Amino acid sequence: MELQILVTNDDGIQSPALEALEVSLSGLGNVIVVAPDREMSATSHGITLNQPLRFHQLAPNRYSVQGTPADCVILASLRILHRKPDLVISGVNRGHNVGDDVAYSGTVAAAFEAALQGIPGIAVSAFSRENPDFIEAAQVVARIAARVLDDGLPTDVILNVNYPETWNGGIRLTRQGRRAGKTVLVENLDPRGREYFWLHEELHAQRSEPANEPMTDFAAVAAGFVSVCPLQIDRTAHAYSNHFVRWMELLDLDRSAEPR
Ligand code: MN
């Protein structure tokens, strides 16, 4: 049976990156695009629960969904494909998803939705250019996708791939960094004289951190590498379990929780 590769994004069905991925992935299996009908950037892992979910078929292998990126993965598995795809590729996002961006990214969340369903997921983002064609990034994705189709991914782990502004030809295994990107509130007046606020992200600066190996996702793309960062569903702070065992002893709520 031919492999089914689901492509989605959070930039919306009109993104030229979808076509670039359709071309680059065509040798690996049957590519089906299921993407939001409008831009859904920064919607993270939201799903639509309080209104109907609809989709429209635009071409034999192309569907738009009135919903979020995670909705797209769910709807594709349960209804459009009538089975789970063998691989989910989310992107190529216009703009990097590194460091703190991961918390907000709909692109990354779609790959996590795949992982929640037991499907290998890859999120892909590229430096935001004026008129991006995403062709080079999509070709790199196809190479990574071929490896993942051969080897699979560890359970509950996705790959967060970022393509740099100008690629130096190298690829780095990275860890999720922290960016000191600052969200600011821009205040203004609308034409009717009412004040409004617009969230705006000021240019990111890298927070100084210890020069550990592996390098951060942010540092890798800044140096011209393709960044491949494995991320996992489990957010438990395992490194701090001892700290919290002591903390729980001090908290000492067990006694007061006993029935009286
Ligand atoms: Mn986006």
py3Dmol code that shows the C-alpha trace and the ligand (Angstrom):
import py3Dmol

protein = """\
ATOM      1  CA  MET A   1       0.000   0.000   0.000  1.00  0.00           C
ATOM      2  CA  GLU A   2       1.326   3.420  -0.915  1.00  0.00           C
ATOM      3  CA  LEU A   3       2.520   5.556   1.977  1.00  0.00           C
ATOM      4  CA  GLN A   4       0.239   8.450   2.883  1.00  0.00           C
ATOM      5  CA  ILE A   5       2.010  11.682   3.777  1.00  0.00           C
ATOM      6  CA  LEU A   6      -0.123  14.408   5.320  1.00  0.00           C
ATOM      7  CA  VAL A   7       1.049  17.981   4.858  1.00  0.00           C
ATOM      8  CA  THR A   8      -0.435  20.761   6.950  1.00  0.00           C
ATOM      9  CA  ASN A   9       0.619  24.183   8.248  1.00  0.00           C
ATOM     10  CA  ASP A  10      -0.509  27.171  10.292  1.00  0.00           C
ATOM     11  CA  ASP A  11       0.011  29.806   7.579  1.00  0.00           C
ATOM     12  CA  GLY A  12      -3.067  28.646   5.690  1.00  0.00           C
ATOM     13  CA  ILE A  13      -3.943  26.792   2.490  1.00  0.00           C
ATOM     14  CA  GLN A  14      -2.679  29.628   0.278  1.00  0.00           C
ATOM     15  CA  SER A  15       0.940  29.309   1.442  1.00  0.00           C
ATOM     16  CA  PRO A  16       3.365  28.569  -1.434  1.00  0.00           C
ATOM     17  CA  ALA A  17       5.248  26.245   0.929  1.00  0.00           C
ATOM     18  CA  LEU A  18       2.524  23.618   0.545  1.00  0.00           C
ATOM     19  CA  GLU A  19       3.174  23.286  -3.165  1.00  0.00           C
ATOM     20  CA  ALA A  20       6.931  23.143  -2.571  1.00  0.00           C
ATOM     21  CA  LEU A  21       6.395  20.209  -0.178  1.00  0.00           C
ATOM     22  CA  GLU A  22       3.982  18.475  -2.575  1.00  0.00           C
ATOM     23  CA  VAL A  23       6.757  18.499  -5.171  1.00  0.00           C
ATOM     24  CA  SER A  24       9.671  17.565  -2.890  1.00  0.00           C
ATOM     25  CA  LEU A  25       7.784  14.750  -1.094  1.00  0.00           C
ATOM     26  CA  SER A  26       6.116  13.289  -4.200  1.00  0.00           C
ATOM     27  CA  GLY A  27       8.755  10.565  -4.563  1.00  0.00           C
ATOM     28  CA  LEU A  28       8.150   9.281  -1.024  1.00  0.00           C
ATOM     29  CA  GLY A  29       4.418   8.552  -1.150  1.00  0.00           C
ATOM     30  CA  ASN A  30       0.990   9.984  -1.814  1.00  0.00           C
ATOM     31  CA  VAL A  31       0.965  13.577  -0.516  1.00  0.00           C
ATOM     32  CA  ILE A  32      -2.329  14.946   0.833  1.00  0.00           C
ATOM     33  CA  VAL A  33      -2.562  18.596   1.866  1.00  0.00           C
ATOM     34  CA  VAL A  34      -5.054  19.422   4.629  1.00  0.00           C
ATOM     35  CA  ALA A  35      -4.507  22.964   5.877  1.00  0.00           C
ATOM     36  CA  PRO A  36      -6.432  25.758   7.609  1.00  0.00           C
ATOM     37  CA  ASP A  37      -8.490  27.953   5.269  1.00  0.00           C
ATOM     38  CA  ARG A  38      -6.828  31.052   6.758  1.00  0.00           C
ATOM     39  CA  GLU A  39      -3.730  32.014   8.709  1.00  0.00           C
ATOM     40  CA  MET A  40      -3.649  30.269  12.077  1.00  0.00           C
ATOM     41  CA  SER A  41      -0.159  31.244  13.253  1.00  0.00           C
ATOM     42  CA  ALA A  42       0.383  31.355  17.022  1.00  0.00           C
ATOM     43  CA  THR A  43      -2.700  29.241  17.768  1.00  0.00           C
ATOM     44  CA  SER A  44      -0.527  26.562  19.370  1.00  0.00           C
ATOM     45  CA  HIS A  45      -2.314  23.250  20.014  1.00  0.00           C
ATOM     46  CA  GLY A  46      -5.843  24.635  20.016  1.00  0.00           C
ATOM     47  CA  ILE A  47      -8.685  22.487  18.723  1.00  0.00           C
ATOM     48  CA  THR A  48     -12.210  23.514  17.780  1.00  0.00           C
ATOM     49  CA  LEU A  49     -14.760  22.295  20.301  1.00  0.00           C
ATOM     50  CA  ASN A  50     -17.470  24.955  20.436  1.00  0.00           C
ATOM     51  CA  GLN A  51     -18.369  25.358  16.788  1.00  0.00           C
ATOM     52  CA  PRO A  52     -18.769  23.052  13.809  1.00  0.00           C
ATOM     53  CA  LEU A  53     -15.719  21.840  11.927  1.00  0.00           C
ATOM     54  CA  ARG A  54     -16.005  21.979   8.136  1.00  0.00           C
ATOM     55  CA  PHE A  55     -13.665  21.199   5.271  1.00  0.00           C
ATOM     56  CA  HIS A  56     -13.706  21.793   1.525  1.00  0.00           C
ATOM     57  CA  GLN A  57     -12.009  19.715  -1.139  1.00  0.00           C
ATOM     58  CA  LEU A  58     -10.163  22.071  -3.483  1.00  0.00           C
ATOM     59  CA  ALA A  59      -8.380  19.470  -5.642  1.00  0.00           C
ATOM     60  CA  PRO A  60      -7.994  15.663  -5.574  1.00  0.00           C
ATOM     61  CA  ASN A  61      -5.328  15.814  -2.803  1.00  0.00           C
ATOM     62  CA  ARG A  62      -5.985  19.255  -1.334  1.00  0.00           C
ATOM     63  CA  TYR A  63      -8.414  20.215   1.408  1.00  0.00           C
ATOM     64  CA  SER A  64      -9.003  23.401   3.395  1.00  0.00           C
ATOM     65  CA  VAL A  65     -10.342  23.256   6.941  1.00  0.00           C
ATOM     66  CA  GLN A  66     -12.231  25.880   8.913  1.00  0.00           C
ATOM     67  CA  GLY A  67     -10.089  25.160  11.931  1.00  0.00           C
ATOM     68  CA  THR A  68      -6.669  24.994  13.541  1.00  0.00           C
ATOM     69  CA  PRO A  69      -3.582  23.033  12.468  1.00  0.00           C
ATOM     70  CA  ALA A  70      -4.339  20.376  15.111  1.00  0.00           C
ATOM     71  CA  ASP A  71      -7.930  20.179  13.789  1.00  0.00           C
ATOM     72  CA  CYS A  72      -6.467  19.476  10.345  1.00  0.00           C
ATOM     73  CA  VAL A  73      -4.469  16.476  11.581  1.00  0.00           C
ATOM     74  CA  ILE A  74      -7.480  15.108  13.487  1.00  0.00           C
ATOM     75  CA  LEU A  75      -9.910  15.603  10.594  1.00  0.00           C
ATOM     76  CA  ALA A  76      -7.448  14.110   8.101  1.00  0.00           C
ATOM     77  CA  SER A  77      -6.996  10.923  10.156  1.00  0.00           C
ATOM     78  CA  LEU A  78     -10.608  10.413  11.137  1.00  0.00           C
ATOM     79  CA  ARG A  79     -12.430  11.502   8.005  1.00  0.00           C
ATOM     80  CA  ILE A  80     -10.494  12.684   4.969  1.00  0.00           C
ATOM     81  CA  LEU A  81      -7.981   9.814   4.741  1.00  0.00           C
ATOM     82  CA  HIS A  82     -10.174   7.360   6.684  1.00  0.00           C
ATOM     83  CA  ARG A  83      -6.933   6.188   8.305  1.00  0.00           C
ATOM     84  CA  LYS A  84      -3.868   7.561  10.026  1.00  0.00           C
ATOM     85  CA  PRO A  85      -1.245   8.897   7.635  1.00  0.00           C
ATOM     86  CA  ASP A  86       2.236   7.354   7.796  1.00  0.00           C
ATOM     87  CA  LEU A  87       3.886  10.716   8.327  1.00  0.00           C
ATOM     88  CA  VAL A  88       2.770  14.273   9.099  1.00  0.00           C
ATOM     89  CA  ILE A  89       4.804  17.230   7.866  1.00  0.00           C
ATOM     90  CA  SER A  90       3.782  20.641   9.211  1.00  0.00           C
ATOM     91  CA  GLY A  91       5.099  23.683   7.358  1.00  0.00           C
ATOM     92  CA  VAL A  92       7.114  25.033   5.838  1.00  0.00           C
ATOM     93  CA  ASN A  93       6.278  27.868   8.196  1.00  0.00           C
ATOM     94  CA  ARG A  94       7.062  31.403   7.132  1.00  0.00           C
ATOM     95  CA  GLY A  95       9.396  32.426   9.949  1.00  0.00           C
ATOM     96  CA  HIS A  96      11.489  30.417  12.376  1.00  0.00           C
ATOM     97  CA  ASN A  97      10.046  28.450  15.271  1.00  0.00           C
ATOM     98  CA  VAL A  98      12.961  28.346  17.705  1.00  0.00           C
ATOM     99  CA  GLY A  99      13.299  28.869  21.432  1.00  0.00           C
ATOM    100  CA  ASP A 100      10.244  30.500  22.955  1.00  0.00           C
ATOM    101  CA  ASP A 101       8.370  30.393  19.621  1.00  0.00           C
ATOM    102  CA  VAL A 102       7.705  26.700  20.226  1.00  0.00           C
ATOM    103  CA  ALA A 103       5.220  27.603  22.973  1.00  0.00           C
ATOM    104  CA  TYR A 104       3.010  29.521  20.533  1.00  0.00           C
ATOM    105  CA  SER A 105       3.595  27.736  17.256  1.00  0.00           C
ATOM    106  CA  GLY A 106       0.667  26.129  15.435  1.00  0.00           C
ATOM    107  CA  THR A 107       3.221  24.565  13.084  1.00  0.00           C
ATOM    108  CA  VAL A 108       4.938  22.688  15.904  1.00  0.00           C
ATOM    109  CA  ALA A 109       1.587  21.802  17.507  1.00  0.00           C
ATOM    110  CA  ALA A 110       0.388  20.006  14.362  1.00  0.00           C
ATOM    111  CA  ALA A 111       3.443  17.742  14.585  1.00  0.00           C
ATOM    112  CA  PHE A 112       2.645  17.156  18.270  1.00  0.00           C
ATOM    113  CA  GLU A 113      -0.928  16.255  17.351  1.00  0.00           C
ATOM    114  CA  ALA A 114       0.542  13.616  15.048  1.00  0.00           C
ATOM    115  CA  ALA A 115       2.674  12.304  17.919  1.00  0.00           C
ATOM    116  CA  LEU A 116      -0.386  12.152  20.197  1.00  0.00           C
ATOM    117  CA  GLN A 117      -1.953   9.896  17.547  1.00  0.00           C
ATOM    118  CA  GLY A 118       1.174   7.729  17.280  1.00  0.00           C
ATOM    119  CA  ILE A 119       2.174   9.139  13.881  1.00  0.00           C
ATOM    120  CA  PRO A 120       5.717  10.431  13.205  1.00  0.00           C
ATOM    121  CA  GLY A 121       5.571  14.218  12.959  1.00  0.00           C
ATOM    122  CA  ILE A 122       7.995  16.794  11.603  1.00  0.00           C
ATOM    123  CA  ALA A 123       7.543  20.564  11.984  1.00  0.00           C
ATOM    124  CA  VAL A 124       9.459  22.689   9.494  1.00  0.00           C
ATOM    125  CA  SER A 125      10.025  26.437   9.503  1.00  0.00           C
ATOM    126  CA  ALA A 126      12.169  28.720   7.392  1.00  0.00           C
ATOM    127  CA  PHE A 127      13.576  32.195   7.724  1.00  0.00           C
ATOM    128  CA  SER A 128      10.938  34.715   6.699  1.00  0.00           C
ATOM    129  CA  ARG A 129      11.858  36.248   3.377  1.00  0.00           C
ATOM    130  CA  GLU A 130      10.022  38.880   1.368  1.00  0.00           C
ATOM    131  CA  ASN A 131       8.962  36.471  -1.376  1.00  0.00           C
ATOM    132  CA  PRO A 132       9.785  33.003  -0.125  1.00  0.00           C
ATOM    133  CA  ASP A 133       9.549  30.034  -2.486  1.00  0.00           C
ATOM    134  CA  PHE A 134      10.443  27.440   0.184  1.00  0.00           C
ATOM    135  CA  ILE A 135      11.916  25.149  -2.484  1.00  0.00           C
ATOM    136  CA  GLU A 136      15.323  24.612  -0.849  1.00  0.00           C
ATOM    137  CA  ALA A 137      13.783  24.092   2.592  1.00  0.00           C
ATOM    138  CA  ALA A 138      11.287  21.602   1.141  1.00  0.00           C
ATOM    139  CA  GLN A 139      14.123  19.623  -0.436  1.00  0.00           C
ATOM    140  CA  VAL A 140      15.916  19.335   2.909  1.00  0.00           C
ATOM    141  CA  VAL A 141      12.633  18.254   4.498  1.00  0.00           C
ATOM    142  CA  ALA A 142      12.280  15.473   1.936  1.00  0.00           C
ATOM    143  CA  ARG A 143      15.673  14.070   2.940  1.00  0.00           C
ATOM    144  CA  ILE A 144      14.756  14.143   6.627  1.00  0.00           C
ATOM    145  CA  ALA A 145      11.313  12.677   5.866  1.00  0.00           C
ATOM    146  CA  ALA A 146      12.879   9.767   3.970  1.00  0.00           C
ATOM    147  CA  ARG A 147      14.993   8.912   7.015  1.00  0.00           C
ATOM    148  CA  VAL A 148      11.997   9.130   9.329  1.00  0.00           C
ATOM    149  CA  LEU A 149       9.932   6.879   7.041  1.00  0.00           C
ATOM    150  CA  ASP A 150      12.788   4.333   7.146  1.00  0.00           C
ATOM    151  CA  ASP A 151      13.612   4.498  10.862  1.00  0.00           C
ATOM    152  CA  GLY A 152      10.518   5.983  12.494  1.00  0.00           C
ATOM    153  CA  LEU A 153      10.832   8.300  15.493  1.00  0.00           C
ATOM    154  CA  PRO A 154      10.902   7.449  19.192  1.00  0.00           C
ATOM    155  CA  THR A 155       7.406   7.302  20.700  1.00  0.00           C
ATOM    156  CA  ASP A 156       6.043  10.746  21.655  1.00  0.00           C
ATOM    157  CA  VAL A 157       8.970  12.575  20.020  1.00  0.00           C
ATOM    158  CA  ILE A 158       8.733  14.978  17.077  1.00  0.00           C
ATOM    159  CA  LEU A 159      11.381  16.774  15.060  1.00  0.00           C
ATOM    160  CA  ASN A 160      11.375  20.568  14.979  1.00  0.00           C
ATOM    161  CA  VAL A 161      13.347  21.549  11.878  1.00  0.00           C
ATOM    162  CA  ASN A 162      14.391  25.129  11.097  1.00  0.00           C
ATOM    163  CA  TYR A 163      15.941  26.270   7.833  1.00  0.00           C
ATOM    164  CA  PRO A 164      18.296  29.296   8.024  1.00  0.00           C
ATOM    165  CA  GLU A 165      18.316  32.528   6.060  1.00  0.00           C
ATOM    166  CA  THR A 166      21.301  31.362   3.998  1.00  0.00           C
ATOM    167  CA  TRP A 167      22.128  27.682   4.293  1.00  0.00           C
ATOM    168  CA  ASN A 168      25.795  26.755   4.791  1.00  0.00           C
ATOM    169  CA  GLY A 169      25.041  23.160   3.752  1.00  0.00           C
ATOM    170  CA  GLY A 170      25.382  21.799   7.304  1.00  0.00           C
ATOM    171  CA  ILE A 171      22.831  20.301   9.666  1.00  0.00           C
ATOM    172  CA  ARG A 172      22.960  20.337  13.472  1.00  0.00           C
ATOM    173  CA  LEU A 173      21.210  18.350  16.168  1.00  0.00           C
ATOM    174  CA  THR A 174      20.084  21.028  18.628  1.00  0.00           C
ATOM    175  CA  ARG A 175      18.290  21.666  21.909  1.00  0.00           C
ATOM    176  CA  GLN A 176      15.436  24.106  22.394  1.00  0.00           C
ATOM    177  CA  GLY A 177      16.895  27.472  23.357  1.00  0.00           C
ATOM    178  CA  ARG A 178      15.374  30.400  25.197  1.00  0.00           C
ATOM    179  CA  ARG A 179      14.989  33.600  23.310  1.00  0.00           C
ATOM    180  CA  ALA A 180      14.679  36.967  24.971  1.00  0.00           C
ATOM    181  CA  GLY A 181      12.176  37.961  22.324  1.00  0.00           C
ATOM    182  CA  LYS A 182       9.967  40.598  23.853  1.00  0.00           C
ATOM    183  CA  THR A 183       6.247  40.915  23.280  1.00  0.00           C
ATOM    184  CA  VAL A 184       5.266  44.562  23.401  1.00  0.00           C
ATOM    185  CA  LEU A 185       1.919  46.305  23.397  1.00  0.00           C
ATOM    186  CA  VAL A 186       1.473  48.870  20.657  1.00  0.00           C
ATOM    187  CA  GLU A 187      -1.251  51.375  21.568  1.00  0.00           C
ATOM    188  CA  ASN A 188      -3.134  53.392  18.996  1.00  0.00           C
ATOM    189  CA  LEU A 189      -6.502  54.959  18.196  1.00  0.00           C
ATOM    190  CA  ASP A 190      -8.907  53.505  15.639  1.00  0.00           C
ATOM    191  CA  PRO A 191     -10.678  55.790  13.092  1.00  0.00           C
ATOM    192  CA  ARG A 192     -13.503  56.284  15.598  1.00  0.00           C
ATOM    193  CA  GLY A 193     -11.153  57.504  18.295  1.00  0.00           C
ATOM    194  CA  ARG A 194     -11.242  54.378  20.439  1.00  0.00           C
ATOM    195  CA  GLU A 195      -7.966  53.055  21.745  1.00  0.00           C
ATOM    196  CA  TYR A 196      -6.816  49.621  20.706  1.00  0.00           C
ATOM    197  CA  PHE A 197      -3.791  47.455  21.387  1.00  0.00           C
ATOM    198  CA  TRP A 198      -1.739  45.349  19.018  1.00  0.00           C
ATOM    199  CA  LEU A 199       0.642  42.660  20.236  1.00  0.00           C
ATOM    200  CA  HIS A 200       3.969  43.007  18.528  1.00  0.00           C
ATOM    201  CA  GLU A 201       7.161  41.044  18.836  1.00  0.00           C
ATOM    202  CA  GLU A 202      10.311  43.089  19.098  1.00  0.00           C
ATOM    203  CA  LEU A 203      13.439  41.759  17.460  1.00  0.00           C
ATOM    204  CA  HIS A 204      14.775  38.734  19.209  1.00  0.00           C
ATOM    205  CA  ALA A 205      18.057  38.784  20.996  1.00  0.00           C
ATOM    206  CA  GLN A 206      19.577  35.579  22.220  1.00  0.00           C
ATOM    207  CA  ARG A 207      19.539  35.199  25.964  1.00  0.00           C
ATOM    208  CA  SER A 208      23.022  34.477  27.182  1.00  0.00           C
ATOM    209  CA  GLU A 209      23.281  30.855  28.157  1.00  0.00           C
ATOM    210  CA  PRO A 210      26.024  28.365  28.938  1.00  0.00           C
ATOM    211  CA  ALA A 211      27.808  27.109  25.843  1.00  0.00           C
ATOM    212  CA  ASN A 212      26.536  23.572  26.258  1.00  0.00           C
ATOM    213  CA  GLU A 213      26.471  20.881  23.630  1.00  0.00           C
ATOM    214  CA  PRO A 214      24.321  20.517  21.704  1.00  0.00           C
ATOM    215  CA  MET A 215      23.922  24.097  20.521  1.00  0.00           C
ATOM    216  CA  THR A 216      20.540  25.777  20.708  1.00  0.00           C
ATOM    217  CA  ASP A 217      18.120  25.805  17.784  1.00  0.00           C
ATOM    218  CA  PHE A 218      18.466  29.587  17.724  1.00  0.00           C
ATOM    219  CA  ALA A 219      22.262  29.506  17.560  1.00  0.00           C
ATOM    220  CA  ALA A 220      22.269  26.871  14.818  1.00  0.00           C
ATOM    221  CA  VAL A 221      20.105  28.826  12.368  1.00  0.00           C
ATOM    222  CA  ALA A 222      21.957  32.046  13.218  1.00  0.00           C
ATOM    223  CA  ALA A 223      25.186  30.272  12.170  1.00  0.00           C
ATOM    224  CA  GLY A 224      23.617  29.094   8.892  1.00  0.00           C
ATOM    225  CA  PHE A 225      22.873  25.481   9.825  1.00  0.00           C
ATOM    226  CA  VAL A 226      19.652  23.575   9.436  1.00  0.00           C
ATOM    227  CA  SER A 227      18.518  22.931  13.019  1.00  0.00           C
ATOM    228  CA  VAL A 228      16.963  19.577  13.927  1.00  0.00           C
ATOM    229  CA  CYS A 229      15.616  19.640  17.466  1.00  0.00           C
ATOM    230  CA  PRO A 230      13.826  16.597  18.910  1.00  0.00           C
ATOM    231  CA  LEU A 231      10.934  17.660  21.152  1.00  0.00           C
ATOM    232  CA  GLN A 232       8.731  15.480  23.329  1.00  0.00           C
ATOM    233  CA  ILE A 233       5.129  15.428  24.504  1.00  0.00           C
ATOM    234  CA  ASP A 234       6.120  14.785  28.126  1.00  0.00           C
ATOM    235  CA  ARG A 235       6.710  18.171  29.789  1.00  0.00           C
ATOM    236  CA  THR A 236       7.329  16.739  33.246  1.00  0.00           C
ATOM    237  CA  ALA A 237      10.301  18.497  34.852  1.00  0.00           C
ATOM    238  CA  HIS A 238      12.164  15.235  35.459  1.00  0.00           C
ATOM    239  CA  ALA A 239      15.443  17.039  36.214  1.00  0.00           C
ATOM    240  CA  TYR A 240      13.790  18.633  39.275  1.00  0.00           C
ATOM    241  CA  SER A 241      12.111  15.588  40.798  1.00  0.00           C
ATOM    242  CA  ASN A 242      14.400  15.630  43.863  1.00  0.00           C
ATOM    243  CA  HIS A 243      13.780  19.325  44.362  1.00  0.00           C
ATOM    244  CA  PHE A 244      10.046  18.774  44.357  1.00  0.00           C
ATOM    245  CA  VAL A 245      10.177  15.742  46.632  1.00  0.00           C
ATOM    246  CA  ARG A 246      11.777  17.989  49.274  1.00  0.00           C
ATOM    247  CA  TRP A 247       9.361  20.762  48.427  1.00  0.00           C
ATOM    248  CA  MET A 248       6.413  18.442  48.968  1.00  0.00           C
ATOM    249  CA  GLU A 249       7.767  17.435  52.384  1.00  0.00           C
ATOM    250  CA  LEU A 250       7.930  21.090  53.399  1.00  0.00           C
ATOM    251  CA  LEU A 251       4.478  21.679  51.984  1.00  0.00           C
ATOM    252  CA  ASP A 252       3.271  18.878  54.252  1.00  0.00           C
ATOM    253  CA  LEU A 253      -0.337  18.973  53.174  1.00  0.00           C
ATOM    254  CA  ASP A 254      -0.876  15.243  53.573  1.00  0.00           C
ATOM    255  CA  ARG A 255      -2.070  15.537  57.168  1.00  0.00           C
ATOM    256  CA  SER A 256      -4.546  18.307  56.539  1.00  0.00           C
ATOM    257  CA  ALA A 257      -5.904  16.366  53.562  1.00  0.00           C
ATOM    258  CA  GLU A 258      -6.876  13.477  55.812  1.00  0.00           C
ATOM    259  CA  PRO A 259     -10.595  13.072  56.423  1.00  0.00           C
ATOM    260  CA  ARG A 260     -11.711  14.505  59.750  1.00  0.00           C
TER     261      ARG A 260
END
"""
ligand_1 = """\
1
MN
Mn 2.860 30.488 10.763
"""
view = py3Dmol.view(width=600, height=400)
view.addModel(protein, "pdb")
view.setStyle({"model": 0}, {"cartoon": {"style": "trace"}})
view.addModel(ligand_1, "xyz")
view.setStyle({"model": 1}, {"stick": {}})
view.zoomTo()
view.show()
